[in-house]
């Protein structure tokens, strides 16, 4: 597959590969997504707006320049100014992350001048580039500084510098995500109208989508990092109503899947409230809640691809990979999409249980 190299969220030629519950593969225009739904289904998307989480600055003790990519928080609270972050040496997105020089060695108590904001290193998290930092000052001033100084996180396959509006989905609301919940790029207001025309319903949750790559194999093996989420009472109620009428739950993206499956594992069902999704989903963790996932195209080996294994057998995914490659589907956040329905025998086994 070829990385999409233009930041266009809904190109007219965007495509959708579907894997049915019996493993059958088909190719559609992505605009046909809503037509795959039936009355009673519920589509849930992530309404998190993307923070400009790439912050360039100076390590005050050494005077060396660095980049801090914010990667996570313990909550979605406005006043929570403690973040996990991945540090890089000099350079920017035009250099592949795996080739970026190492940042200066940091110690607990070191200060980072990140534009108008100052952050203190609170801990080094078992890797010299992975830290916990806390910003100094009042929350309103810090968030304003991040908004003014930060840039969207991006990678070398995208030469054009991204603007913040490039990485906000059409339904973006509270600023919470560190990288865009890009499965939601497939949506627009016309699509939401078509979902309702099909007799399906639509709801949202907020999930702090984290980094997709760090450029370091040891750190990448930890992905996805713990990610905070919030499920509104309206969405929890919509799930219960959809289930009661025999509808299917369709998650727009891996972040929505993680949030709902984490809540269900904790409470036995999806309930309203906040949490931190710290689990890994894959072939050994069949979904409790989600019947289908609309996602970007992902290459084997990453955590996003592993999650797709919760829905489809490995041989089905392998066949889909061949199809995606042969038909030159575009990958990464501005690429094409896949719609995977949970394999039928898993759904039947869970129903019996």
Buried (B, 14 or more C-beta within 10 A) or exposed (E): BEBBEEBEBBBEEBBBBBBBBEBEBEEBEBBBBBEBBEEBBBBBBBBBBBBBBBBBBBBEBEEBBBBBBBBBBEBBEEEEBBBBBBBBBEBBBEBEBEEBEEBBEBEEEBBBBBBBBBBBBBEBBEBBBBBBBBBEEEEEEBBEBBEEBBBBBBBBBBEEEBEBEBBBBBBBEEBBBBBBBBBBBBBBEEBBEBBBEBEBBBBBBBBBBBBBBBBBEEBBEBBBBBBBBBBBEEBBEBBEEBBEEEBBBBBBBBBBBBBBBBBBBBEEBBBBBBBBBEBBBBBEBBBBBBBBBBBBBBBEEBBBBBBBBBBBBEEBBEBBBEBBBEEEBBBBBBBBBBBBBBBEEBBEEEEEE
